[in-house]
Amino acid sequence: MISESAKSLLESKALAHMSTIDPDGRPYVTCAWVGLEGDEIVLGTLFDQRKLQNLRRDPRVTLSLQSESTNPMGLKEYLVISGTAEVTEGGAPELLGRLAVTYIGPDVKFPPMDDPPPGFVTRIIVEGIGGVGPWS
């Protein structure tokens, strides 16, 4: 379901803007490192944050990532993904360590602490893809 061009952007160091829904119905947006495991988008979080609390209550999520490329009209390309998320406990340090190689560099130790908490892994099942670029 995810095209090769979209996968390429998702596996780059582009930050994902992640939108969840607060209890009062307002959108909540934060940035996240993301990666791929098969056709699922994954992100790790060491501590229980607002975005996770929102996703447990309402698993609908939207991500946007801006590309470094421009289209023939001169517009920056961007990818928008809508989907459903599932939050599970554990595995965040390992996932974050893998993503840190992309986002920070090859020889980084992340999380930068001894004995990090197990944290949480969020898996997003993609339901829609849009934006401006070869994936739309």
C-alpha angles and dihedrals in degrees: 000000000000112000121228091249091053091046090052092055092044090053093047125088093264110131116235119231102217121201122197132166122258120219091261091055097255119132118254118202128194136157123251142176109244137190140170133256106181106310094334124098112225135196133175130220124186096201133037102265136182092261090057093047089051092049093050089055097039116010096198112119139172125200129191127189126184118222126215089230128093126212124233090271090058096252122138109250119237136179124222120193127185122193151127122278134210121196119207129181120247136021098075099119092054093046093045090049090055094045092047089067088063099038101037110014146284101280100040124129108219132208086038095221140082115253099004119199116266090248125179138293120211119203119196122202107209115233102164139017127197143134131105116311144061091306095064 
